[in-house]
Each structure stands twice: as C-alpha cells, then as structure tokens.
Amino acid sequence: MNNIHIQQVGASLSTLGEGPVYDEKSNSILWIDIVNALIIEHDVNNHTERKIETGSMIGSFAIMEDGNFIAALQEGIAIINRTTGDKKIIASPEVNIPSNRFNDGKCSPDGRFWAGSMSLNETDPSGSLYSIDKDFKAEKHEGGLTISNGLCWSLNKKYFYFIDTPTLQVVRYDYANGNISNKKTVITIDAANDGYPDGMTIDADGNLWIAHWGGWQVTCWNPTTGEKMTAIQLPVSQVTSICFGGEHFSDMFISSARRGLTPEQLASEPLAGATFRVSHSGYRGLPFHRFKNA
C-alpha cells in the first residue's frame, strides 16, 4: 500500500461526480456528473476527454454489449448512442412520480440493468429498485428506499449487495433468475467516524469496496464477517463511487463531488469533484457486466 499513487484523471471537476465505469475494450474510464446531465469519457491512452449531454439528470449508466449505453435518467431508462448522444427512453416506471429521479445502477451477471430511484429532496423514502431485461421490461423489486446506492454481485453470482445510504448498512440478498430474496444486513457503517456509504464495487477476492460521502476515503470490507479490512484516504471529503480498471484491473478509479461545499471547504479541498486514479492499488477487480439486449 505504500507504493500507491493517487492522481486526478483529466481536468474536469464534476458538481456531483458518480458511477465510474471502466471500458477495457477502449481503455477508457467513464463517469457521470449527475446534476449537469453529463457522461464523461476519458481515453486513458491519449488522455483526451469527451462529454455526452443526456438532457436530464443522470443517475447511472452501463455499457451495452454493442458498446452503446443504457442509462438511468430522471425521466426513466434510456438507450444512448455512444457516438451521437441520441437517446431513446425505453422504460418509465416512475412516470407518475415527478419528484423522484434515478440514482445508482449497474448490470447484473445475467445482463440485466438494475437501478434505484430516490426523491429529489433526498429525504423521502419514495425510492424503489428496478431491473430492466433484454426486452426493456422494468420490474420493481424493492420500495421505501431513500438514496439507492452501491449495487454489486458476489463472484459466485449467488448474492446481490445493496446500500440505501441513510441506513448506514450494506445488505445482502440471495440472487437467482433476476430476483432477490432473503435480505440480510452484512455491514454496518459508523457515520461519525467513516462518513456515509455511497457507491460500491467488489474485488477479485470477493471483498467490498465502499466510497464514503463525508468520509474522505474508500474502505474495504469482508462481507462474510462484516470486518473493515483497510482504507485509502482521498484529498476530498465527498467521495461518491469506485471501480477497478487499467491493466489487470489493478487500478482504482474513484469519483467525487463538490455540490454543497462552502467556499471555505472548496478552498481547502480544491480537487473536490475530481475523478481519481489510484495506480498500483495492490488489489484487483473484474470487468463490468454488460447489458444484454439480444
């Protein structure tokens, strides 16, 4: 851990950066700026960056098998052309809840896109968790959520891990045939010391890595014992999400936010909103699952 190197990726500072996704096929790291309705794609080889405007707040996205994006926008689930930025809404499960927006989401090992919703005021428990299958059918799996975050699946594909941030818990469900059951709390976070759990990923050893809003860090946990194993400190307080990428998936990419920080706070953490690369992390992740639409 003494040899890790933390540096900013590109020059963009996101208001509410989230959801980093590494694309091993193009060697690029992508992330979103939720409130500015952007997908940002950074080419790791030549360090060029492009921004795709999504037209409304974006909570998450995943890469499809054809290379385009499936995205969770405020108005629903959309397919976005990676080249042109053209979008098509394919599902609107909350069309009658205009006070909600979608938040974190990922693809499951079986190729479904999962995304949770939340209230725009971030306090009402009006959010739900949905999956989208290859036929673009939306299915609701959970309700009563406040801030849906941190979706990932165990290496053996038998478990689904999920965070509803204000609960300060990581819960585990049994996962089979696109359904979840038998909810169980496996990790509890101490917000006073560690901040609030936000985005999450799993490494090649089956341990969970959690980004901490207000916690200046990402942490690693054993989901079987609930033990915190290690932490990596960041130069920003509002750490939002994490993924693995790079050669052998041994680098970490970590997003952050600057929304809500005072001028004094911004002066003390000028990189707030940056996306970071932790090179030679000492850990290894796995490729993202892609959305199967055929």
N, C-alpha and C positions, 0 to 999 in steps of 0.2 A: 504493500500500500504506500510505501514511502516514495515510490517512483511514479505515482500517478501525476498527470499533468492536466490541469483544467484550463481551457481556453474558450473564448467566445467563438461561436460559429457565425461567420458573416458579420454584418454590421447592423442588422435590424434589431430594434428594441420593440417588442410587442406590448401593447397595452395589457392584454390578457393572453399570453402565450400558453399553448396547451398541446397535448396529443402528439408528441413526436413519433414519426413513423420512418423507419429506415428501409429503403428500397435497394436490396442487394443487386437487382438487375441493372440499375442505372447508377449505382454507387452514389445515391443522393439521400439526404436527410430532409424530411418534410415535417412541417408543424403548422399550427394554425394560430391566428390572432382572432379570438372569438368575437370581440366587440367591433373590430374593424373588418370583419367578414372576409378574411383572407386565408388562403392556403399558400404557404411559403415553401418553395422548393430550392434547396441549396445543393449544388453539384459539388461533391466532396473532392473530385479530381481537379477541376479547374476553378473552383471557388466562385462560380457565378451563381446568381440568385434570381429567381423569377417569382412574381406574385400573381395568384389567380384570385380574382374577385368573385365571391359567391353570392353577393346581392342581399344577403341577410345573415344574421349571426349564425356562425357555425360552431357546433359543439364538439364534433369529432368527424373523422373520416377513415376509410380503409381503402387499400388498393385492391382493385378487382383483378381477376385472372387475365383480363385483356389489357391491363395497365391503366385503365381509367379509374375514377374514384367513385365510391359510394359514400355519401356524406349525410350527417345528421344536422339539418338546418333548423332555424326557428320554426319554419312552416311545415317541416316534415322531412322525410328521407328522399334524397335526390341522387341521381346519377350525374356526375360532372365529367365532361370531356377534358382529359388532361391537357390536350393540346390547345383547344379553342376556348375552354372555360364555359362552354354551353352547358346548361343544366336542365334536367327534367325531373320533376317531382314524381316519385313512384309510389309513395305511401304517405298519408297524412292522418295518422292515428289520433292526433290531438287537435284536429282542425277546430273543434269546439272549445278549446282551452287556450284562447289567445294570450293569457297571462303566463303561459309556460313557454319554455324553449328546450331544445335538446342539449344534452351535455355529453359526457364521455361515452365512447363507444369503441368496439373492436370486433374483429371477426373471430368466430369460434373455429376449432379444428375441423369441423364438418362444413365450413364455408358459409355459415350464416353471419349476418351482421347484427350485432347486439348494440343497443344504445339506450340510455336512460334519459328521462326528461326531468325538468326541475322548474320551480317557479322563478319568474324574473326577479321577485323580491328576495329570493334565496332563503326564505324562512318558512313559507307554507309547505306542508307535506303533500303537495299536489302532484309529485312526480311519479312516473311509472317506468318500468323496464320492459323493453320490447326486443323481439328478434324479427329479422327480415329474411325470408328464404329466397331461393333462386327464382321463384315465381313472383317475387316482390310482395308477398303476403306478409302483413305485420301481425304479430301475435304478442299479446300482453302477458307478462309472467309475474310481475310484482307491482304493487301500488303503495301509496303512502310514503313515498320517498321524498327527501328534501334536496340533497345535492348528490346526484348519481355520479359515481367515480370508480376508477381503479379496476376495470374488468380484466380478468385473465383466467386461463385454464391450466390445470395441472399437466405435467408432462405425460402422464398416462391417459389424459383426456377424460378422466372419470370425475373430476371436480371443477367447479366454477367458483372463482373468488371475486368478491364484490365489496365495494365501500360505499356507504352512504355517509358522507363526511361528518355531519354533526353527531352521529352516533359514536364516533371515535373507535369504530370497530371494523375489522375485516371479517366478513362472514364467508362460509364455505357452503356450497350446495352440491349435492350429487348431480352429475350431468349425464344425460343419456337421451339420445334421439331428439336433440333440440329442446329438451325440457329440463327444468331444475326442480329439485325437491330436497327435503331434509336439511333445512337451514340450520347452521351451527356457527357460533362465534368462535374464531380461532386465534385472533389477535386483538388486543385492546391497547389503544394509544393513550399516553399521558399528555394531553394537550398543553398543560402548563410547562412541561419540560421539552416536548418534542414538536409542538405545533399540530395542526390538523392534517389528517391523512387525505391525500388528493389522488393523483394518478399512481398507477402501479404496473409492474411487469414481473415476469418470472424468469429466473436464470436457468442455465443448463443443469444445475444441481437441484432444481425444484424449490429454491428459496425465493421469497417475495421481496421485491424492492419497491419502496414506497416514497413518494415525494411528499414533503411536508409544507403545507401553506402556513406561513408564520414561523417556520421552524429552522430555516437556513440550512437545510440538509436533505439528503436521501438516506434511507435506512434499509438494512437487510434483515429479514425475519425468517425464522424456521416456522412454516405454517403447521407443522405437526406438533411442536412443543410450545409455540407462541413466544419463543425466545427472540429477543433482539440480538443480532449477531455482530453488526458493525454499522457505522455511519460514515458518510462522506459529507464534509461541510462545504457549503457554497457561499459565494460572496453576495448573495441576495437572500432576502427573507421569504419571499412568496414563491416558493418552489412548487411547480404545478404537476409535472409528469416526467417520466423517464422511460427510455427504451435502450436496447443494445443494438449495436451496428458496427460498421467498419470491418476490417479484415478479421475473420474468425469470430465475428460478433463479440470482440473483446473490448470495444469502446462503449462508453455510455453517452447518450445524448439526453440532456435534461433541459426542460423548458421552465420559464419563469414569467412573472407578471409584475407590472408596475402600477396597475389600477388601484386607487385608494390610498396610495402612499402620499404623505405630506411632502411639501417642498424640502423640509429638513431631512426626511427619510430618504428622498431621492438623492439629495446631496451626499448622504452617507453611503448609499449603495447605487452608484451611477450605472451599474450594469443591470439593474432591475429591468426585467422584460427580455433579457438576452436568452438565447439558447446556447447551452454549453456542451462542449465535448470533453469527456474525461478519457484521455488516452491511457492505454496500458492499465486498465482498471484492476486487473488481477482476477476478473470474473468474466464469464462468458454467457451470452444469451443465445436466442434462437430466432430464425426468421419469423416475420409476421405471417399469420394465416391470411389468405386472400379470399375475397368474396367470390363464390362460385355461382355464376349466373347462367350456366349452361349445363 
